[in-house]
């Protein structure tokens, strides 16, 4: 399968930077892009230049009072006390110069991706600069100032009047997007994440199913800490196929955080590169099956920016283009350029070697717990199928 795929990129993505020691570092986008170039999988004609989101577009999902606060913070005009009301100036989301402009570019890059797909220029578009899923209407949260996913989905609803399936495989719950559409039956949100018992933001329980007309269109799969590849993929593949058949979307938006890997410093899951080959393959297949290929993929979390994120996001692009993940060794030119700057030894291969992490003694117990989560989260769909079969 060969698809028309576009890659949104700007060197200015790195302007979204809180401080030198902050875990959210957009250099990972540059590393992934250069890994793709060195591998011969990304060419000049694949690039899409992003634009800045307008204030009216930001207001699709954020209050104008909040937007003004972000503008003031980026100009050094917001006090620390005033910023706390809006989640700005915290340990997670410090103020920085030009934060409104940097954040608006990330939102605009997602809107550029959306237009490129919805207007038929491309089947799929990847925007690794996006995926900031924790931002709220009037508050920053979890490294996220503006929520490009929420703005983008509302943009699709208003401009193109399409049903949207949002699928979030970040290790952290996609709370900001979920709550933005909690009562909307035309937006179905799916989040597969580490249970909130151990991890920020502490939400994403199975019983968060939506509100009013939106009831039944919010799905959460809080998997247990130390979940490994097989269990993660079993939950993901089963859930996504069932929900696609149930919801019948017009377009898919995926958030592709790369922080479920066992090397990620902020989470407690134990996946390897195997999931980052399979996650996009399933999304790709279902996008063609249900949505005429319409698929917008975003970045997200991922805090081992040297060993994990570039490989995971490069695999996402490769699957978008031809449905075939990379195999074998990483290109020497990329390794030679970046190893002197990396604080860790860079991997030499696309895959992770067997035994790359210590065996998990509770594997069977964790798998059983995740199977129960899957069944409980999909119970509404299963009940509807039984009802339809009985009529």
Secondary structure by P-SEA (a helix, b strand, c coil): cccbbbbbbbccccccccccccccccaaaaaaaaaaaaacccccccbbbbbbbccccccccccaaaaaaaaaaaaccccaaaaaaacccccccccccaaaaaaaaaaaaaaaaaaaaaaccccbbbcccccccccccccccccccccaaaaaaaaaaaacbbbbbbbbccccccccccccccccccbbbbbbcccccccccccccccccccccccccbbbbbccccccaaaaaaaaaaaaaaaaaaccccbbbbbbbcccccccccccbbbcccccccaaaaaaaaaaaccccbbbbbbcccccccccaaaaaaaaaaaacccccccccccaaaaaaccccccccccccccccccccccccaaaaaaaaaaaaaaaaaaaaaaaaaaaaac
